[in-house]
Amino acid sequence: MTGAEERELESSRVATWLRDSILDGERPPGSKLTERDLATEFGVSRVPVRDALKLLDGEGLVELRPRTWAIVREFTAADLADLDEVREVLEPMAFRLAAERHRREDLQRLKDVLDAEQASARLEDSVTSRRAAADFHEVAVQLADNRLLGDLMGSIRSRLRWSLVQHDDLEHIADEHVALYEAVRDRDGDRASALARAHVESSRQERLAHAVSLRPVASRAAAT
């Protein structure tokens, strides 16, 4: 392996660690990320950290600041509304195509992540359940077998995963995924598309409820 390949691999590894820590809620919006501190934390030089921060900036998860630091991005209501509008178009298409085009041997991958999501939801393991929920959507896109759709969904993958973890009712989301899986399994494209569209709206409502639950008690009382 060349030095450039080793650097790329190390940068990718740091980006994965940092992405997971942001999306799992360990680094909340507004958190300061400095190259020096991250390099010490991950046991690497500052170069792969710098490369990883640039990658996550491109994914919309962090915002670079002058010189050697960044902050975890805080998504605005407008950002999330934009994401919902894109999901309302792309996800029904993805699940319709997954239902119509999947190969039986590949369907098991969708079932495996669904089983992991359900099991962890029952155990109230929120990190594992939410990661599996995001994986469910990603595998469905793979089953759709449309390269351009995959590229489009890939461009919002991190934002989508962030959106999917902003909910508290893990079993409810898992139940909706069960219905989507059954539609894909049955090769019912119309049902899969309709369920996906409803799922986007349900996810939006869950996200709003989650946001309200995080507010101070006085603020929640004023909102009602």
Secondary structure, DSSP 8 states (H G I E B T S, - for coil): --HHHHHHHHHHHHHHHHHHHHHTTSS-TT-EEEHHHHHHHHTS-HHHHHHHHHHHHHTTSEEE-SSSEEEE----HHHHHHHHHHHHHHHHHHHHHHHHH--HHHHHHHHHHHHHHHHHHHTT-HHHHHHHHHHHHHHHHHHHT-HHHHHHHHHTHHHHHHHHTS-S-HHHHHHHHHHHHHHHHTT-HHHHHHHHHHHHHHHHHHHHHHHHHHS-HHHHHHH-
